[in-house]
C-alpha cells in the first residue's frame, strides 16, 4: 500500500500591474500558506505536500522529482498514472506537453521509456500507444477521426478499457512524437477571456508496455520464463475548472465549460470518498463520469499515481487556488495497492505451483506443522487438477481429429451410409 504522490506548482505571474496584493501565497519548503500584505499569516490557511515548485521551476525538475519513479516502475510491470489538475490557465497543458525549450512530462516520459527498454537486455519489449479525449462527456479517438463516441468496457483480461480505440505499435520515441502531434491537431481547443488557447477536453495519452524474458538465466528463473508483464501508463492533461464570470463563456464554450466542471466535480467527489478514514467507506462514484471510470485503477486501485496541481499566484485567483490546494490535500490521503502485472501461460502456472510446493517442503524440514501440510496438500491437489484438465482437453482434441479423419475417409465410398445403417440398427 502506498499513498498517491502529490505536488503543487505555481505558474509565473501574469499580472499587468505591480501593485502589492492584499493576499499572497508563501512557500516554505513543501508548505504553502496564505499571508496578507503586511506579512501576517491568515489563520487555518496552510497546506503541506510531497513537493512544492515555485515559479522558477522547470518541467524537467518537476519530472525528475515527481514522475520519473512512476515511469521507471511502468517499465518493470507496474501500472502508472500522472495527471495535471487545476483551474483554467494555471499551466496544466504546459506542464504535460511543455515547449521546445522546456519539454513537458509526456515528452520526457516517452524518451525515458525507450532509453530504459534499450538498457534492459534480458527482456523483450512491445510498446503500444493510444491517444483519446473526453469532450462533452463523449470519448473521441485523437488518432482516428472516423471513430467517435467510443464506449467503455471491462473484462478480466484487460480490466477497464475503451473499446474501438486505435492502438499503434511503436519502436522509437520519434514515432510516438509524430502520433502525439497528430493527436494534438485533432484535439478541441477554444478561446476564452482567461486563455487564448484553452483546453476544452480532458486528454489521456496511454502507453501499454509488454515484456517477457528472452532466456531463463537459471533454474530459479524457469517459472518466470512464460510470464508476460503488461503495464498501462496514463499521462493525463485535464481541462481546467472554470468560472463563467471570469471566462465570459457563452454558447458552445458555455456548454463545454459545464461538462468540464461536472466531470471535475465528480473527480473531486471520488477523491473525497477515497480519502475518508475508517472502515465503513461510502460508495465510490467512479461510474458517474467517463473520466473517473477510465482512471479508476489509478484512484485507489492497482497503480502508482502522481498528481501535479497547478495554481495561479495572483490575488484574483486566491479562491480557486485554495480549492485546488484542498483537492490536493485530500488526494494526499488516498492509498493505492500497486503490484507487478503478469499474464501466465498454463505451463508457467504449473511450474510456479511446483516451486511453491518445494519451498513449503523446505520450510517443513525438522518441523511438524499440520497447517503447512494442509497447504502443501491443497497445492498438490490444485496442480493435479490442472494437469487432469490439460490431459482431458488433449484427449478431446485427439478424438475430434480421429473422428474428422474417419468421416473424410468414408466419404464418397458408399460405406458412410452403410456405417450409419449399422449404427441405427445397433441402437
Residue pairs with C-beta under 8 A, 6 or more apart in sequence:
1 335
1 336
1 337
2 304
2 335
2 336
2 337
2 338
3 332
3 333
3 334
3 335
3 336
4 305
4 306
4 307
4 331
4 332
4 334
4 335
4 336
5 50
5 51
5 66
5 70
5 305
5 306
5 307
6 49
6 50
6 306
6 307
6 309
6 328
6 331
6 332
7 49
7 50
7 51
7 52
7 53
7 62
7 65
7 66
7 306
7 307
7 308
7 309
8 32
8 47
8 49
8 51
8 52
8 53
8 308
8 309
8 310
8 311
8 324
8 325
8 328
9 52
9 53
9 57
9 62
9 91
9 95
9 308
9 309
9 310
9 311
10 25
10 27
10 53
10 54
10 55
10 310
10 311
10 312
10 313
11 55
11 90
11 91
11 94
11 310
11 311
11 312
11 313
12 55
12 313
13 55
13 312
13 313
13 314
14 312
14 314
15 314
20 37
21 37
21 314
21 315
22 36
22 37
22 315
23 34
23 35
23 36
23 37
23 42
23 315
23 318
24 34
24 35
24 37
24 313
24 315
25 32
25 33
25 34
25 35
25 311
25 313
25 318
25 321
26 32
26 33
26 34
26 35
26 41
27 52
27 54
29 52
30 48
30 49
30 50
30 51
30 52
31 46
31 47
31 48
31 49
31 52
32 46
32 47
32 48
32 49
32 52
32 325
33 41
33 42
33 45
33 46
33 47
34 41
34 42
34 45
34 46
34 318
34 322
35 41
35 42
36 42
45 322
47 325
47 326
47 328
47 329
49 328
49 329
49 332
50 66
50 332
51 62
51 65
51 66
53 61
53 62
55 313
58 102
59 94
59 95
59 98
59 102
59 103
59 104
59 105
59 108
60 102
60 103
60 108
62 95
62 105
62 308
63 105
63 108
63 109
66 82
66 306
66 308
67 82
67 105
67 108
67 109
67 306
67 308
68 108
68 112
69 304
70 78
70 80
70 81
70 82
70 233
70 304
70 305
70 306
71 80
71 109
71 112
71 113
71 116
71 233
72 112
72 116
73 80
73 304
73 338
74 80
74 113
74 207
74 209
74 231
74 233
74 304
75 113
75 116
75 117
75 120
75 209
75 211
75 231
76 229
76 231
76 340
77 211
77 229
77 230
77 231
77 340
77 341
77 342
78 231
78 303
78 304
78 338
78 339
78 340
78 341
79 231
79 232
79 233
79 297
79 298
79 302
79 303
79 304
79 338
79 341
80 231
80 232
80 233
80 234
80 303
80 304
80 305
81 233
81 234
81 235
81 236
81 295
81 297
81 298
81 303
81 304
81 305
81 306
82 105
82 109
82 234
82 235
82 236
82 305
82 306
82 307
82 308
83 234
83 235
83 236
83 237
83 238
83 295
83 307
83 308
84 92
84 93
84 95
84 96
84 105
84 236
84 237
84 238
84 307
84 308
84 309
84 310
85 92
85 238
85 264
85 267
85 307
85 308
85 309
85 310
85 324
85 327
85 328
86 92
86 238
86 240
86 241
86 309
86 310
86 311
86 324
87 240
87 241
87 242
87 311
87 312
87 317
87 320
87 321
87 323
87 324
88 192
88 194
88 195
88 198
88 199
88 239
88 240
88 241
88 242
88 247
89 194
89 195
89 198
89 240
89 312
90 240
90 310
90 311
90 312
90 317
90 324
91 310
92 199
92 237
92 238
92 240
92 308
92 310
93 199
93 237
94 104
95 104
95 105
95 308
95 310
96 104
96 105
96 106
96 235
96 236
96 237
97 104
97 106
97 107
97 184
97 237
98 104
98 105
98 106
98 107
98 108
105 235
105 308
106 180
106 205
106 235
107 177
109 233
109 235
110 173
110 176
110 177
110 207
111 173
113 127
113 173
113 207
113 209
113 233
114 127
114 172
114 173
117 125
117 127
117 209
117 211
120 211
122 213
122 214
122 215
122 217
123 211
123 212
123 213
123 214
124 211
124 212
124 213
124 214
125 209
125 210
125 211
126 169
126 209
126 210
126 211
127 169
127 170
127 171
127 207
127 208
127 209
127 210
128 167
128 168
128 169
128 170
128 207
128 208
128 210
129 167
129 168
129 170
129 176
129 179
129 205
129 206
129 207
129 208
130 141
130 143
130 162
130 165
130 166
130 167
130 168
130 205
130 206
130 208
131 141
131 142
131 143
131 179
131 180
131 182
131 183
131 203
131 204
131 205
131 206
132 139
132 140
132 141
132 142
132 150
132 162
132 165
132 203
132 204
132 206
133 139
133 140
133 142
133 187
133 188
133 201
133 202
133 203
133 204
134 140
134 201
134 202
134 203
134 204
134 263
134 290
134 291
134 294
135 188
135 200
135 201
135 256
135 259
136 201
136 255
136 256
136 259
137 259
137 262
137 263
137 289
137 290
138 148
138 149
138 290
139 149
139 150
139 151
139 152
139 162
139 165
139 290
140 147
140 148
140 149
140 150
140 186
140 201
141 147
141 148
141 150
141 164
141 165
141 166
142 182
142 183
142 184
142 186
142 187
142 203
143 166
143 168
143 179
143 182
143 183
143 186
144 166
145 186
147 164
147 165
147 166
150 162
150 163
150 164
150 165
151 162
151 163
151 164
152 160
152 161
152 162
152 163
152 290
152 293
152 294
153 160
153 161
153 162
153 163
154 160
154 161
155 161
157 343
159 232
159 297
160 293
160 294
160 296
160 297
162 294
167 208
168 175
168 179
170 176
170 179
176 207
180 205
183 203
183 205
187 199
187 201
187 203
188 199
188 200
188 201
188 256
189 197
189 198
189 199
189 200
190 198
190 200
190 252
190 253
190 256
191 197
191 198
192 198
192 242
192 247
192 248
192 249
192 253
193 246
193 247
193 248
194 242
194 246
194 247
198 239
198 240
198 247
199 237
199 238
199 239
199 240
200 239
200 253
200 256
200 260
201 239
201 256
202 236
202 237
202 238
202 239
202 260
202 263
202 291
203 236
203 237
204 234
204 235
204 236
204 294
205 234
205 235
205 236
205 237
206 232
206 233
206 234
206 235
207 232
207 233
207 235
208 230
208 231
208 232
208 233
209 229
209 230
209 231
209 232
209 233
210 228
210 229
210 230
211 228
211 229
212 227
212 228
212 229
213 221
213 224
213 225
213 227
215 225
216 222
216 224
216 225
222 351
223 348
223 351
223 352
223 355
224 348
225 348
225 351
226 344
226 345
226 347
226 348
226 351
227 342
227 343
227 344
227 345
227 348
228 342
228 343
228 344
229 340
229 341
229 342
229 343
230 341
230 342
230 343
231 341
232 297
232 303
234 294
234 295
234 298
236 295
238 264
238 267
238 291
239 260
239 264
240 260
241 260
241 261
241 264
241 320
241 323
242 249
242 257
242 260
242 261
243 320
244 254
244 257
247 253
247 257
249 256
249 257
262 289
263 289
263 290
263 291
263 292
266 285
266 288
266 289
266 291
266 292
267 289
267 291
267 292
267 295
268 327
268 330
269 285
269 288
270 284
270 285
270 286
270 292
270 299
271 299
271 327
271 330
271 331
271 334
272 330
273 281
273 282
273 283
273 284
273 285
274 281
274 284
274 299
274 300
274 333
274 334
275 330
275 331
275 333
275 334
276 282
277 333
284 300
285 292
286 292
286 293
286 296
286 299
287 293
292 299
297 303
298 305
298 336
299 305
299 334
299 336
300 334
300 335
300 336
301 336
301 337
302 336
302 337
302 338
302 339
302 341
303 336
303 338
304 336
304 338
305 336
307 328
307 331
309 324
309 325
309 327
309 328
309 331
310 324
311 317
311 320
311 321
311 324
311 325
312 320
312 321
313 321
344 352
346 386
346 390
349 386
350 383
350 386
350 387
353 379
353 382
353 383
353 386
354 383
356 379
357 376
357 379
357 380
357 383
360 372
360 375
360 376
360 379
361 376
363 372
364 372
364 373
364 376
407 416
410 416
410 419
